[in-house]
Amino acid sequence: MSMKLLRREFLMGLGLATVLASDKTESMVSGTVPSSAPDLTLPVNNLLSLMRMQSTLGNQDQVPWHYNGMLYFQKGSEQPIPMVKIEGMESYKVIPQDDGSYEILGNMLTFFRDVDSGEMIRDYRNPYTGKVNKVSPNIRRASLGRGMNISTMGSRPTSFIDQMPDKPLILDWTFGPKTVWLHNQTSYPPGLTPPRVQRMTMFAPLDEFLDPNNLSLSTMFTATVLMPWLPWMGMDDVEGHTLWHASGVKLDSIDQLPDEYSKRMMAEHPELSRFNLEEDTGPVIYE
């Protein structure tokens, strides 16, 4: 069996059984593909490349991202209206599994800012309800067994693997002259209130991507998200939903977060700046 694989797959927990089970399938690759690129018709190479783009194949304590953007009011086919600016952090802890998959634990914290002044806000005068809302940050935590399982058979919340079908991990890659980018979509557990979709594109330098010794790439991203009104908005009876657009960058360290954001995080939510693998943080809150 002849395959072109990224190096280190066995060192990083991908055993022979996983590789042999990853048969070639129709790839989703466009652009001019370098001859030295990994064979992306193989789910195992999609898995390893996704891990390098999103998080790491190394042993870092955590892989943080910083992002900002805008949250819009969206009603039917009407023009979206900016509601609040967003700024956040999402950080990942990678746990290799015995079966060759990875569990990614995630801490997420999003603060909200005024559209015009850019100042962080704790109250929001809601033009759609006439009320003043107390603004709560968006928080998500996942402890062991409650993260995202990523394998050659897909990316799914660990707690819901039995409810979500296997599907070979073949992703949508594009190669440019100096950049490679990946279109990907978040897999949400069943039963959540619609609409619920996140479409993300991650970008990395091509020379880094082609270097198999680089286990965590200098990735940037941009994403669009559709989801229901946030609980603090008090808009359950208002027709429509939120539309988010955000962009961000992978950091080398959580210490690289901007000062204002970092100071508030450490003052109000210091537990999100690290991972405690002995702690069970309870079910992940998606709503």
Backbone as CSV, one residue per row, in Angstrom:
resi,resn,N_x,N_y,N_z,CA_x,CA_y,CA_z,C_x,C_y,C_z
1,MET,0.867,-1.195,0.000,0.000,0.000,0.000,0.894,1.233,0.000
2,SER,0.774,2.029,-1.031,1.632,3.199,-1.169,0.823,4.454,-0.894
3,MET,1.238,5.242,0.113,0.564,6.494,0.394,1.589,7.564,0.742
4,LYS,1.189,8.776,0.426,2.032,9.911,0.786,1.439,10.525,2.042
5,LEU,2.076,10.314,3.187,1.542,10.748,4.464,2.429,11.814,5.074
6,LEU,1.811,12.693,5.841,2.605,13.593,6.651,3.409,12.774,7.647
7,ARG,4.620,13.190,7.939,5.427,12.500,8.920,4.844,12.688,10.313
8,ARG,5.289,11.834,11.251,4.966,11.895,12.673,3.586,11.350,13.009
9,GLU,2.826,10.789,12.035,1.492,10.330,12.373,1.515,9.230,13.434
10,PHE,2.540,8.373,13.396,2.610,7.329,14.402,3.074,7.894,15.740
11,LEU,3.977,8.845,15.687,4.466,9.458,16.922,3.363,10.216,17.631
12,MET,2.408,10.763,16.877,1.379,11.599,17.469,0.100,10.821,17.761
13,GLY,0.171,9.495,17.795,-0.978,8.724,18.260,-1.824,8.135,17.171
14,LEU,-1.408,8.209,15.902,-2.172,7.610,14.822,-1.547,6.269,14.478
15,GLY,-2.165,5.212,14.930,-1.628,3.878,14.730,-1.913,3.354,13.346
16,LEU,-1.365,2.164,13.047,-1.494,1.569,11.727,-2.939,1.289,11.369
17,ALA,-3.747,0.860,12.348,-5.142,0.537,12.050,-5.889,1.761,11.529
18,THR,-5.599,2.912,12.128,-6.257,4.141,11.687,-5.853,4.499,10.268
19,VAL,-4.562,4.379,9.966,-4.077,4.726,8.635,-4.662,3.800,7.580
20,LEU,-4.686,2.490,7.872,-5.203,1.533,6.898,-6.697,1.698,6.683
21,ALA,-7.407,2.202,7.710,-8.850,2.403,7.574,-9.171,3.661,6.795
22,SER,-8.167,4.491,6.533,-8.387,5.777,5.877,-8.191,5.625,4.373
23,ASP,-9.120,4.980,3.701,-9.003,4.759,2.268,-9.076,6.072,1.512
24,LYS,-8.473,6.056,0.336,-8.565,7.238,-0.514,-10.008,7.483,-0.926
25,THR,-10.395,8.719,-1.040,-11.729,9.076,-1.490,-11.611,10.349,-2.310
26,GLU,-12.697,10.785,-2.871,-12.655,11.969,-3.729,-12.264,13.190,-2.910
27,SER,-11.233,13.875,-3.357,-10.737,15.017,-2.605,-11.460,16.291,-3.008
28,MET,-11.321,17.317,-2.131,-11.885,18.635,-2.404,-10.736,19.628,-2.373
29,VAL,-9.911,19.576,-3.383,-8.706,20.400,-3.444,-8.724,21.206,-4.730
30,SER,-8.450,22.505,-4.630,-8.391,23.362,-5.815,-7.142,24.224,-5.755
31,GLY,-6.906,24.949,-6.832,-5.687,25.735,-6.931,-4.558,24.906,-7.510
32,THR,-3.351,25.439,-7.420,-2.164,24.732,-7.910,-1.522,24.008,-6.739
33,VAL,-1.666,22.688,-6.723,-1.220,21.885,-5.585,0.266,21.537,-5.746
34,PRO,1.122,21.948,-4.811,2.547,21.607,-4.905,2.756,20.095,-4.864
35,SER,3.787,19.641,-5.530,4.077,18.207,-5.550,4.444,17.680,-4.173
36,SER,4.908,18.565,-3.296,5.306,18.138,-1.956,4.168,18.205,-0.936
37,ALA,2.959,18.570,-1.387,1.824,18.653,-0.469,1.384,17.252,-0.048
38,PRO,0.839,17.095,1.147,0.309,15.795,1.561,-0.865,15.390,0.675
39,ASP,-1.076,14.099,0.549,-2.153,13.566,-0.276,-3.483,13.765,0.446
40,LEU,-4.243,14.781,0.028,-5.473,15.146,0.711,-6.684,14.357,0.221
41,THR,-6.454,13.272,-0.542,-7.519,12.300,-0.772,-7.603,11.317,0.391
42,LEU,-6.640,11.394,1.311,-6.614,10.513,2.472,-7.170,11.226,3.698
43,PRO,-8.205,10.682,4.335,-8.719,11.305,5.557,-7.658,11.518,6.629
44,VAL,-6.666,10.616,6.723,-5.641,10.783,7.747,-4.840,12.055,7.523
45,ASN,-4.584,12.424,6.281,-3.856,13.658,6.011,-4.732,14.888,6.218
46,ASN,-6.032,14.756,5.979,-6.954,15.836,6.320,-6.981,16.052,7.830
47,LEU,-6.981,14.949,8.581,-6.982,15.042,10.038,-5.739,15.766,10.546
48,LEU,-4.571,15.323,10.102,-3.331,15.923,10.574,-3.204,17.382,10.144
49,SER,-3.629,17.682,8.923,-3.535,19.059,8.423,-4.515,19.964,9.158
50,LEU,-5.719,19.469,9.444,-6.684,20.251,10.215,-6.143,20.540,11.608
51,MET,-5.543,19.555,12.250,-5.003,19.764,13.589,-3.915,20.831,13.584
52,ARG,-3.068,20.811,12.575,-2.000,21.811,12.489,-2.572,23.210,12.241
53,MET,-3.617,23.297,11.430,-4.239,24.592,11.142,-4.972,25.136,12.370
54,GLN,-5.808,24.304,12.985,-6.692,24.766,14.049,-6.010,24.811,15.409
55,SER,-5.157,23.830,15.671,-4.561,23.743,16.997,-3.090,23.320,16.881
56,THR,-2.781,22.065,17.184,-1.390,21.629,17.149,-1.308,20.108,17.156
57,LEU,-0.217,19.585,16.662,0.146,18.178,16.850,1.234,18.029,17.906
58,GLY,1.553,19.134,18.544,2.579,19.140,19.572,1.995,18.971,20.959
59,ASN,2.775,19.372,21.958,2.387,19.150,23.359,2.182,20.453,24.120
60,GLN,1.720,21.492,23.440,1.511,22.769,24.118,0.450,22.651,25.207
61,ASP,0.608,23.470,26.248,-0.402,23.522,27.307,-1.744,23.974,26.754
62,GLN,-1.719,24.911,25.819,-2.933,25.369,25.163,-2.563,26.138,23.896
63,VAL,-3.536,26.222,22.988,-3.348,26.953,21.731,-4.441,28.024,21.660
64,PRO,-4.100,29.284,22.006,-5.111,30.344,22.046,-5.271,31.071,20.710
65,TRP,-6.476,31.588,20.508,-6.808,32.465,19.376,-7.381,33.765,19.925
66,HIS,-7.203,34.834,19.174,-7.857,36.115,19.477,-8.651,36.537,18.255
67,TYR,-9.866,37.045,18.481,-10.713,37.429,17.351,-11.556,38.657,17.712
68,ASN,-12.042,39.339,16.688,-13.028,40.405,16.879,-13.917,40.475,15.642
69,GLY,-14.982,41.257,15.748,-15.903,41.346,14.617,-17.181,42.072,14.987
70,MET,-18.275,41.705,14.340,-19.558,42.388,14.499,-20.683,41.371,14.600
71,LEU,-21.660,41.662,15.463,-22.885,40.870,15.576,-24.031,41.719,15.037
72,TYR,-24.818,41.126,14.133,-25.897,41.845,13.444,-27.265,41.318,13.849
73,PHE,-28.261,42.198,13.770,-29.673,41.837,13.816,-30.079,41.431,12.400
74,GLN,-30.649,40.229,12.272,-31.064,39.741,10.953,-32.516,39.279,11.009
75,LYS,-33.366,39.895,10.179,-34.779,39.521,10.083,-35.098,39.210,8.633
76,GLY,-35.412,37.941,8.378,-35.780,37.525,7.037,-34.753,37.967,6.006
77,SER,-35.271,38.569,4.926,-34.399,39.033,3.850,-34.058,40.512,3.985
78,GLU,-34.344,41.107,5.151,-34.049,42.520,5.358,-32.545,42.738,5.512
79,GLN,-32.118,43.979,5.318,-30.712,44.326,5.462,-30.251,44.091,6.893
80,PRO,-29.142,43.357,7.124,-28.626,43.172,8.484,-28.260,44.512,9.117
81,ILE,-28.502,44.631,10.428,-28.233,45.867,11.161,-27.231,45.566,12.280
82,PRO,-26.110,46.292,12.358,-25.143,46.041,13.443,-25.769,46.277,14.812
83,MET,-25.549,45.342,15.732,-26.039,45.479,17.103,-24.900,45.794,18.067
84,VAL,-23.875,44.944,18.076,-22.725,45.123,18.966,-21.473,44.606,18.273
85,LYS,-20.333,45.155,18.660,-19.056,44.581,18.252,-18.691,43.463,19.225
86,ILE,-17.854,42.552,18.760,-17.430,41.441,19.598,-15.911,41.393,19.668
87,GLU,-15.398,40.898,20.795,-13.977,40.596,20.933,-13.864,39.377,21.824
88,GLY,-13.059,38.418,21.407,-13.011,37.200,22.191,-11.718,36.431,22.081
89,MET,-11.695,35.379,22.882,-10.590,34.436,22.933,-11.180,33.042,22.903
90,GLU,-10.557,32.169,22.122,-10.871,30.753,22.190,-9.545,30.015,22.255
91,SER,-9.447,29.100,23.210,-8.188,28.390,23.404,-8.452,26.892,23.426
92,TYR,-7.500,26.124,22.864,-7.677,24.683,22.717,-6.600,23.912,23.480
93,LYS,-7.027,22.798,24.046,-6.131,21.817,24.654,-6.333,20.504,23.912
94,VAL,-5.271,19.959,23.339,-5.366,18.755,22.517,-5.014,17.526,23.352
95,ILE,-5.910,16.537,23.339,-5.712,15.294,24.072,-5.717,14.131,23.080
96,PRO,-4.541,13.548,22.728,-4.527,12.380,21.839,-5.243,11.195,22.488
97,GLN,-6.031,10.465,21.696,-6.784,9.321,22.189,-6.131,8.018,21.750
98,ASP,-6.417,6.949,22.477,-5.818,5.653,22.186,-6.213,5.113,20.809
99,ASP,-7.384,5.520,20.307,-7.847,4.999,19.015,-7.314,5.794,17.832
100,GLY,-6.419,6.753,18.083,-5.840,7.549,17.005,-6.558,8.843,16.738
101,SER,-7.678,9.083,17.420,-8.379,10.353,17.267,-7.823,11.359,18.273
102,TYR,-8.356,12.565,18.242,-7.966,13.609,19.179,-9.225,14.191,19.811
103,GLU,-9.151,14.489,21.098,-10.200,15.288,21.719,-9.643,16.682,21.944
104,ILE,-10.376,17.673,21.451,-9.975,19.062,21.651,-10.900,19.698,22.680
105,LEU,-10.313,20.113,23.798,-11.060,20.863,24.802,-10.965,22.338,24.454
106,GLY,-12.037,23.077,24.710,-12.031,24.487,24.329,-12.560,25.401,25.418
107,ASN,-11.858,26.496,25.652,-12.352,27.603,26.470,-12.648,28.775,25.549
108,MET,-13.828,29.368,25.694,-14.202,30.510,24.861,-14.777,31.612,25.735
109,LEU,-14.375,32.850,25.457,-14.887,34.013,26.192,-15.008,35.181,25.231
110,THR,-16.232,35.657,25.049,-16.496,36.789,24.153,-17.090,37.938,24.941
111,PHE,-16.473,39.119,24.827,-17.019,40.348,25.384,-17.652,41.155,24.243
112,PHE,-18.493,42.116,24.622,-19.214,42.912,23.632,-18.861,44.394,23.782
113,ARG,-18.829,45.084,22.642,-18.460,46.493,22.595,-19.532,47.297,21.856
114,ASP,-19.591,48.572,22.180,-20.506,49.481,21.498,-20.085,49.647,20.034
115,VAL,-21.061,49.651,19.141,-20.771,49.737,17.711,-20.058,51.036,17.361
116,ASP,-20.483,52.145,17.958,-19.929,53.451,17.578,-18.654,53.802,18.341
117,SER,-18.675,53.633,19.664,-17.526,54.059,20.469,-16.442,52.987,20.560
118,GLY,-16.827,51.747,20.388,-15.881,50.656,20.553,-15.621,50.293,22.001
119,GLU,-16.285,50.973,22.947,-16.077,50.700,24.365,-16.758,49.392,24.766
120,MET,-16.120,48.646,25.695,-16.776,47.471,26.247,-18.042,47.888,26.980
121,ILE,-19.102,47.104,26.843,-20.391,47.465,27.441,-20.846,46.390,28.417
122,ARG,-21.560,46.839,29.450,-22.193,45.935,30.407,-23.706,46.091,30.380
123,ASP,-24.170,47.144,29.714,-25.605,47.363,29.506,-25.828,47.668,28.034
124,TYR,-26.987,47.234,27.529,-27.310,47.456,26.119,-28.733,47.975,26.008
125,ARG,-28.871,49.199,25.478,-30.201,49.752,25.241,-30.721,49.134,23.948
126,ASN,-31.653,48.203,24.093,-32.100,47.375,22.982,-33.179,48.081,22.173
127,PRO,-32.869,48.506,20.942,-33.856,49.234,20.132,-34.993,48.343,19.637
128,TYR,-34.845,47.036,19.754,-35.857,46.110,19.237,-36.868,45.692,20.297
129,THR,-36.563,45.974,21.585,-37.506,45.673,22.664,-37.816,46.902,23.514
130,GLY,-36.994,47.947,23.406,-37.179,49.135,24.226,-36.640,48.981,25.640
131,LYS,-35.992,47.860,25.924,-35.488,47.603,27.259,-33.971,47.792,27.308
132,VAL,-33.466,47.922,28.549,-32.022,47.955,28.764,-31.607,46.591,29.287
133,ASN,-30.757,45.915,28.549,-30.323,44.568,28.902,-28.993,44.588,29.638
134,LYS,-28.860,43.729,30.646,-27.570,43.467,31.256,-26.812,42.511,30.338
135,VAL,-25.656,42.933,29.896,-24.900,42.165,28.903,-24.045,41.104,29.600
136,SER,-24.233,39.861,29.197,-23.420,38.760,29.718,-22.416,38.327,28.662
137,PRO,-21.181,38.062,29.055,-20.221,37.559,28.069,-20.634,36.177,27.591
138,ASN,-20.223,35.845,26.378,-20.435,34.498,25.849,-19.331,33.603,26.376
139,ILE,-19.694,32.526,27.061,-18.719,31.643,27.689,-19.014,30.207,27.279
140,ARG,-17.960,29.484,26.947,-18.094,28.044,26.709,-16.864,27.347,27.254
141,ARG,-17.087,26.261,27.988,-15.988,25.457,28.525,-16.273,23.996,28.219
142,ALA,-15.217,23.231,28.013,-15.373,21.796,27.790,-14.260,21.063,28.522
143,SER,-14.637,20.177,29.431,-13.662,19.373,30.150,-13.528,18.012,29.473
144,LEU,-12.678,17.148,30.017,-12.422,15.853,29.413,-13.710,15.074,29.179
145,GLY,-13.841,14.525,27.981,-15.039,13.778,27.622,-16.164,14.642,27.114
146,ARG,-15.985,15.962,27.137,-17.040,16.888,26.697,-16.558,17.824,25.593
147,GLY,-15.380,17.524,25.035,-14.822,18.373,23.989,-15.273,17.945,22.608
148,MET,-14.441,18.252,21.622,-14.724,17.904,20.226,-13.789,16.769,19.824
149,ASN,-14.370,15.663,19.367,-13.574,14.535,18.900,-13.324,14.695,17.407
150,ILE,-12.050,14.671,17.021,-11.677,14.801,15.611,-10.909,13.555,15.211
151,SER,-11.414,12.874,14.183,-10.795,11.640,13.723,-10.897,11.575,12.206
152,THR,-10.409,10.480,11.622,-10.544,10.291,10.179,-11.993,10.108,9.765
153,MET,-12.903,9.928,10.734,-14.320,9.751,10.440,-15.147,10.956,10.837
154,GLY,-14.527,12.114,10.960,-15.284,13.330,11.171,-14.903,14.098,12.418
155,SER,-15.546,15.261,12.572,-15.357,16.130,13.722,-16.711,16.267,14.411
156,ARG,-16.805,15.744,15.653,-18.094,15.696,16.343,-17.901,15.919,17.835
157,PRO,-18.881,16.554,18.507,-18.799,16.646,19.962,-18.684,15.250,20.574
158,THR,-17.725,15.064,21.473,-17.454,13.744,22.039,-18.705,13.109,22.628
159,SER,-19.511,13.901,23.324,-20.697,13.365,23.994,-21.786,12.924,23.029
160,PHE,-21.662,13.304,21.749,-22.732,13.026,20.790,-22.272,12.141,19.635
161,ILE,-21.099,11.511,19.755,-20.589,10.704,18.644,-21.583,9.636,18.221
162,ASP,-22.250,8.993,19.194,-23.191,7.920,18.869,-24.433,8.420,18.140
163,GLN,-24.687,9.734,18.196,-25.867,10.291,17.548,-25.553,10.965,16.211
164,MET,-24.284,10.973,15.841,-23.874,11.639,14.617,-23.102,10.646,13.751
165,PRO,-23.487,10.467,12.482,-22.917,9.395,11.664,-21.451,9.619,11.325
166,ASP,-20.744,8.496,11.115,-19.380,8.557,10.598,-19.400,9.104,9.174
167,LYS,-18.407,9.924,8.867,-18.236,10.436,7.511,-16.761,10.717,7.311
168,PRO,-16.114,10.081,6.317,-14.677,10.295,6.133,-14.326,11.774,6.097
169,LEU,-13.269,12.126,6.805,-12.871,13.529,6.943,-12.146,13.983,5.674
170,ILE,-12.903,14.492,4.726,-12.349,15.071,3.507,-12.776,16.532,3.481
171,LEU,-11.820,17.431,3.584,-12.097,18.852,3.752,-11.849,19.621,2.457
172,ASP,-12.207,20.884,2.465,-12.203,21.735,1.273,-10.974,22.649,1.316
173,TRP,-9.928,22.269,0.555,-8.647,22.969,0.571,-8.426,23.747,-0.722
174,THR,-7.757,24.899,-0.613,-7.350,25.671,-1.791,-5.891,26.086,-1.620
175,PHE,-5.113,25.912,-2.679,-3.697,26.285,-2.667,-3.479,27.510,-3.541
176,GLY,-2.917,28.572,-2.945,-2.506,29.750,-3.686,-0.994,29.783,-3.802
177,PRO,-0.447,30.845,-4.411,1.007,30.919,-4.592,1.791,30.902,-3.282
178,LYS,1.258,31.565,-2.232,1.985,31.645,-0.964,1.130,31.235,0.238
179,THR,-0.111,30.879,-0.018,-1.059,30.628,1.066,-1.887,29.394,0.761
180,VAL,-2.236,28.650,1.809,-3.205,27.568,1.692,-4.360,27.904,2.625
181,TRP,-5.594,27.640,2.162,-6.728,27.908,3.033,-7.708,26.741,3.019
182,LEU,-8.430,26.651,4.140,-9.346,25.547,4.411,-10.719,26.097,4.741
183,HIS,-11.732,25.698,3.953,-13.124,25.980,4.289,-13.644,24.843,5.155
184,ASN,-14.276,25.177,6.271,-14.756,24.143,7.183,-16.035,24.616,7.857
185,GLN,-16.808,23.677,8.362,-18.076,24.004,8.993,-18.170,23.303,10.339
186,THR,-18.634,24.010,11.353,-18.754,23.450,12.688,-19.841,22.388,12.739
187,SER,-19.545,21.280,13.424,-20.529,20.221,13.632,-21.183,20.428,14.992
188,TYR,-22.440,20.853,14.988,-23.173,21.059,16.237,-23.937,19.793,16.600
189,PRO,-24.163,19.558,17.900,-24.962,18.392,18.291,-26.414,18.550,17.852
190,PRO,-27.133,17.438,17.699,-28.535,17.519,17.276,-29.406,18.136,18.353
191,GLY,-30.525,18.714,17.898,-31.535,19.205,18.831,-31.418,20.661,19.224
192,LEU,-30.411,21.393,18.722,-30.279,22.805,19.081,-31.287,23.653,18.317
193,THR,-31.632,24.794,18.910,-32.576,25.709,18.277,-31.974,26.291,17.006
194,PRO,-32.701,26.214,15.875,-32.185,26.816,14.639,-32.440,28.315,14.624
195,PRO,-31.726,29.062,13.724,-30.676,28.566,12.841,-29.377,28.358,13.605
196,ARG,-28.525,27.461,13.075,-27.292,27.146,13.777,-26.262,26.690,12.750
197,VAL,-25.432,27.617,12.294,-24.401,27.255,11.330,-23.198,28.173,11.511
198,GLN,-22.012,27.607,11.424,-20.778,28.391,11.404,-19.918,27.914,10.244
199,ARG,-19.614,28.823,9.342,-18.742,28.546,8.208,-17.470,29.337,8.402
200,MET,-16.340,28.633,8.438,-15.063,29.263,8.752,-14.048,28.965,7.653
201,THR,-13.187,29.942,7.396,-12.046,29.733,6.509,-10.783,30.049,7.285
202,MET,-9.848,29.094,7.304,-8.562,29.282,7.962,-7.462,29.386,6.906
203,PHE,-6.526,30.313,7.111,-5.445,30.597,6.167,-4.100,30.354,6.852
204,ALA,-3.143,29.758,6.129,-1.805,29.556,6.674,-0.770,29.770,5.574
205,PRO,0.447,30.189,5.933,1.516,30.319,4.939,1.814,28.960,4.305
206,LEU,1.935,28.950,2.984,2.148,27.693,2.274,3.451,27.024,2.688
207,ASP,4.511,27.818,2.897,5.790,27.191,3.247,5.706,26.474,4.596
208,GLU,4.939,27.027,5.534,4.745,26.352,6.816,3.942,25.060,6.634
209,PHE,2.897,25.125,5.823,2.045,23.956,5.607,2.832,22.798,5.005
210,LEU,3.767,23.117,4.119,4.543,22.076,3.429,5.681,21.521,4.279
211,ASP,5.923,22.105,5.431,6.979,21.641,6.321,6.378,20.691,7.360
212,PRO,6.576,19.376,7.228,5.948,18.429,8.158,6.473,18.536,9.574
213,ASN,7.579,19.222,9.770,8.102,19.415,11.119,7.436,20.572,11.847
214,ASN,6.641,21.363,11.132,5.905,22.467,11.756,4.565,21.915,12.239
215,LEU,4.425,21.750,13.545,3.269,21.062,14.118,2.101,21.983,14.432
216,SER,2.328,23.309,14.416,1.258,24.272,14.664,1.496,25.481,13.773
217,LEU,0.616,25.676,12.803,0.833,26.691,11.776,0.409,28.074,12.247
218,SER,0.958,29.108,11.612,0.617,30.512,11.912,-0.689,30.851,11.188
219,THR,-1.785,30.413,11.765,-3.076,30.449,11.086,-3.865,31.704,11.412
220,MET,-4.593,32.202,10.423,-5.596,33.241,10.591,-6.936,32.667,10.150
221,PHE,-8.035,33.313,10.568,-9.333,32.813,10.142,-10.310,33.963,9.938
222,THR,-11.368,33.667,9.201,-12.545,34.523,9.148,-13.758,33.610,9.144
223,ALA,-14.864,34.031,9.775,-16.015,33.145,9.931,-17.314,33.936,9.924
224,THR,-18.363,33.270,9.478,-19.729,33.793,9.547,-20.571,32.790,10.319
225,VAL,-21.381,33.290,11.244,-22.179,32.432,12.112,-23.625,32.911,12.106
226,LEU,-24.556,31.977,12.016,-25.980,32.245,12.213,-26.426,31.486,13.450
227,MET,-27.066,32.180,14.391,-27.576,31.514,15.588,-28.692,32.356,16.193
228,PRO,-29.488,31.776,17.091,-30.595,32.531,17.690,-30.105,33.710,18.524
229,TRP,-31.076,34.548,18.949,-30.747,35.652,19.848,-30.052,35.114,21.094
230,LEU,-29.109,35.882,21.637,-28.453,35.495,22.875,-29.415,35.677,24.049
231,PRO,-29.302,34.843,25.076,-30.256,34.922,26.194,-30.354,36.312,26.815
232,TRP,-29.221,37.030,26.942,-29.274,38.336,27.606,-30.028,39.384,26.799
233,MET,-30.286,39.104,25.525,-30.986,40.075,24.681,-32.481,40.135,24.967
234,GLY,-33.042,39.082,25.564,-34.477,39.080,25.875,-35.340,39.243,24.645
235,MET,-34.995,38.560,23.568,-35.679,38.761,22.286,-36.341,37.487,21.760
236,ASP,-36.727,36.589,22.670,-37.329,35.336,22.227,-38.597,35.549,21.400
237,ASP,-39.285,36.657,21.632,-40.539,36.922,20.906,-40.324,37.794,19.668
238,VAL,-39.060,38.134,19.368,-38.759,38.988,18.226,-38.373,38.104,17.046
239,GLU,-38.975,38.347,15.902,-38.662,37.567,14.711,-37.219,37.845,14.277
240,GLY,-36.505,36.799,13.890,-35.160,36.964,13.372,-34.136,36.176,14.157
241,HIS,-32.852,36.524,13.957,-31.745,35.813,14.592,-30.498,36.672,14.485
242,THR,-29.421,36.220,15.111,-28.163,36.945,15.023,-27.345,36.452,13.833
243,LEU,-26.560,37.352,13.290,-25.585,37.044,12.256,-24.252,37.604,12.747
244,TRP,-23.256,36.734,12.868,-21.942,37.127,13.363,-20.937,37.084,12.224
245,HIS,-20.025,38.045,12.227,-18.863,37.936,11.348,-17.641,38.298,12.168
246,ALA,-16.636,37.408,12.147,-15.441,37.634,12.963,-14.206,37.152,12.225
247,SER,-13.077,37.719,12.589,-11.779,37.303,12.067,-10.791,37.291,13.216
248,GLY,-9.758,36.442,13.082,-8.794,36.376,14.168,-7.538,35.628,13.781
249,VAL,-6.676,35.436,14.784,-5.354,34.873,14.544,-4.975,33.955,15.699
250,LYS,-4.250,32.895,15.373,-3.710,31.997,16.395,-2.531,32.696,17.081
251,LEU,-2.474,32.570,18.400,-1.410,33.195,19.182,-0.386,32.149,19.620
252,ASP,0.814,32.605,19.933,1.830,31.720,20.491,1.598,31.470,21.975
253,SER,0.957,32.444,22.632,0.754,32.356,24.075,-0.472,33.169,24.445
254,ILE,-1.149,32.778,25.502,-2.311,33.543,25.961,-1.891,34.916,26.473
255,ASP,-0.606,35.083,26.772,-0.088,36.382,27.204,-0.102,37.411,26.079
256,GLN,-0.347,36.972,24.833,-0.372,37.898,23.700,-1.750,38.535,23.476
257,LEU,-2.731,38.187,24.297,-4.036,38.845,24.181,-3.893,40.332,24.494
258,PRO,-4.699,41.192,23.838,-4.615,42.633,24.108,-4.835,42.943,25.589
259,ASP,-4.182,43.988,26.070,-4.172,44.293,27.497,-5.566,44.468,28.083
260,GLU,-6.414,45.290,27.448,-7.735,45.556,28.015,-8.542,44.273,28.147
261,TYR,-8.507,43.487,27.101,-9.249,42.232,27.120,-8.676,41.293,28.191
262,SER,-7.368,41.155,28.210,-6.724,40.235,29.137,-6.988,40.611,30.591
263,LYS,-6.929,41.902,30.903,-7.158,42.345,32.282,-8.570,42.009,32.738
264,ARG,-9.555,42.212,31.857,-10.929,41.894,32.244,-11.105,40.378,32.386
265,MET,-10.532,39.604,31.465,-10.636,38.153,31.567,-10.051,37.659,32.886
266,MET,-8.862,38.145,33.243,-8.202,37.660,34.449,-8.910,38.139,35.718
267,ALA,-9.581,39.291,35.637,-10.302,39.807,36.796,-11.633,39.080,37.003
268,GLU,-12.303,38.718,35.909,-13.660,38.183,36.013,-13.777,36.692,35.693
269,HIS,-12.900,36.178,34.849,-13.003,34.780,34.424,-11.614,34.147,34.291
270,PRO,-10.810,34.178,35.345,-9.438,33.657,35.239,-9.391,32.165,34.910
271,GLU,-10.451,31.429,35.253,-10.468,29.985,34.986,-10.421,29.667,33.500
272,LEU,-10.801,30.638,32.666,-10.799,30.409,31.224,-9.420,30.622,30.599
273,SER,-8.473,31.069,31.390,-7.119,31.317,30.883,-6.248,30.068,30.945
274,ARG,-6.812,28.962,31.419,-6.020,27.741,31.595,-6.957,26.533,31.537
275,PHE,-6.351,25.340,31.570,-7.119,24.100,31.564,-6.778,23.280,32.807
276,ASN,-7.818,22.861,33.510,-7.664,21.986,34.665,-8.271,20.631,34.293
277,LEU,-7.425,19.665,33.965,-7.913,18.378,33.481,-8.546,17.537,34.572
278,GLU,-8.422,17.962,35.826,-9.048,17.229,36.933,-10.479,17.706,37.178
279,GLU,-10.871,18.807,36.559,-12.168,19.430,36.821,-13.192,19.014,35.771
280,ASP,-14.405,18.700,36.225,-15.525,18.465,35.325,-16.367,19.735,35.312
281,THR,-16.363,20.427,34.179,-17.064,21.703,34.080,-18.535,21.544,33.709
282,GLY,-19.016,20.285,33.584,-20.420,20.047,33.280,-20.671,20.079,31.779
283,PRO,-21.919,19.824,31.378,-22.276,19.807,29.958,-21.944,21.134,29.272
284,VAL,-21.508,21.033,28.030,-21.201,22.235,27.243,-22.503,22.949,26.901
285,ILE,-22.526,24.249,27.110,-23.719,25.057,26.823,-23.563,25.644,25.426
286,TYR,-24.418,25.192,24.505,-24.375,25.693,23.138,-25.419,26.785,22.906
287,GLU,-26.483,26.787,23.697,-27.556,27.758,23.483,-27.177,29.113,24.062
